[in-house]
Amino acid sequence: MLEIKDLHVSVGEREILKGLTLSVKAGEVAAIMGPNGTGKSTLSYVIAGREGYEATTGDVRLNGENILDLDPSERAAKGVFLAFQYPVEIPGVATMTFLKAALNAQRRARGEPELQTPEFMKRVKEAAASLGIAQDMLRRPLNAGFSGGEKKRMEILQMALLQPRLAILDETDSGLDIDALRVVADGVNALRSPERAFIVITHYQRLLEYIRPDSVHVMAQGRIMRSGGPELALELEERGYQDYIAQEAA
Amino acid sequence: MIKLASEAEATLSSFYEEMRDKGAPRLRAAGWAAFSESGVPNRRVESWHYTDLKTAMGRPAPLATASRAALSLPRAHDSLRLVTLDGVFRPDLSDAARLPDGVVVQSLRDALGQGEPHVLSALASADIGAQDPILALNAALMQDGVVIQIASGAAIDRAIELATLASAEAAQSTYTRALVMLGAGARATVIETLGALSLAPAQDNSALVLRLAPGARLDLVTHLSGGVDQAIRVASLLTHLDAGAMINSFALIEGEGLNRRQIFARLDGEKAKAVFNGATLGRGRLHADTTLIIDHAMPCGESREVFRNILDDQSVGVFQGKVIVRPGAQKTDGVMQSKALLLSEQAAMNNKPELEIFADDVQCGHGATCGRLDKDQLFYLTARGLPRREAEALLIEGFANEAMDAIEDEQLKAFLSDRVSAWLSRRISR
């Protein structure tokens, strides 16, 4: 599904990713863990195509296709979805209006017919109900005045509607209480399928108790330092990241 | 003291000679005297600093003469329409015969001819806007318009549209004035349409005077679609609010040319409420000036002004807002906000908010910002699949929507949203 090879990325003058290599297969849930400031969010931005996060060398391939030259919207239409760590507030734009515009823009880009309002409403209502999102929230401007937990749920709602092939969850657990965490995790688990891959970025093992990963990757100093199975997350929880930071310094 | 100097003022003087004996001579004379004090304002007049009317006007276009054209005017609203065309009220193009009970309409010309004291004094409004030379000029030269009286307690469901249009093929000047008086507790919706049907660079000076008796409520939507590049339009709105009266207004400015909308409002009774919101869609070389003075004269008044200026190409926006709170106007609650979105390097915005507060127990605030589309918002939307131009359009639409929130009439809101969408789709397609 996703192949990243020797990726170097600079933001401004500073090199953040320094030869990152990562492979995620269809159906896989890959967790990326690591200390603050190692470039985890940068990695998510580069995959999604954020301006100013340019790859100097290396390759990012989605199902064999190099996506680094594509616009963010083109990547989205090909199935890339980023659940933001800090979802952006868009005043004046009703959530429902936004959801429909996004869904139909992707469908148009893929040559699929646009979804008509009744069918769209049905899908939104179902997804909202399963995530405990009130109808009233869908009429409000997108994320404007939403609590942290509401914003994160809204990210998952978008993911459920857009049905991406590769979903990147950037610290979706941050700012969530335990109940909200469970709702969000259930939402993610419901979308797990053999055709879909997830990259779950987190500091803590806690989220991984709810979203069980197939692989765990330790990221530090702009690289993947070690990869393993779910047991690696437990080890990190116990020992912290100091080994990897020390290793780098040595 | 008369100090008329320029060619422009000499021409305007000949207009005055033509109009001075056409009803309400004292009103006209007072207007002319006030205008003559300063003449056509240039940049040195503080309240006109950002709109150099003198240079733009040059030599005034000839005074409009009545057109007899039998036009079929397109309808944008399901409203009762009253048309003033080329400076003359046109009953033949209007729905005057279909007005509901409780609404009485006559032409301004007839009203001035009859000279009923309460109508004349309502038209005069010496207490607000008196400092403005162009409003004074309107009083001196007013050709025609409509006078609408709505009976106390009447609730008029269907919107009344005041369409003031120019159709002449050659440039001409029009001076029109409308008066809407709402009796105590009356309710009505008015659509003020100011536009041009031809491509001639018209010079239009219009005034709408609103007088709301205690407890009356008026919903007002103004649609000002500027004409061609050289056109000039100054539209004044004078609002008097008695106790417990409320105006909820919104204005959309689009098109081209030089446009100035000036609002003078006075909250004359306790617990009056005024909402003056607006949006500008700027393209080409549109110059859109909104200048307002809200005067809180009595306690417990509330005023809200939310303006959104969307400026592309070389368009220029101006917002000058002043909220005055008189010594006795305790418990006044006022919020004024003007935000501008600059979509090109050449677009420009001039924001000048002012508060003059002479009472000690009030809540008043203002904010003015000027910026470009937010990169984080754009990335968020494009990452969800919206192509760049569509993402921009959605953000611009959202920005404009914030000023339209208070509009309660769903049909009018839809009409305005359609105007915004049409403007945006032109932007996407080029």
Interface residues (C-beta under 8 A of the other chain):
Chain A: A48 G49 R50 E51 D71 P72 S73 R75 A76 A77 V80 F81 L82 F84 P87 V88 I90 P91 G92 V93 T97 F98 A101 A102 L103 A105 Q106 A109 P141 Q158 L162
Chain B: D374 K375 D376 Q377 F379 Y380 L381 T382 A383 R384 G385 L386 P387 R388 E390 A391 L394 L395 E397 G398 F399 A400 N401 E402
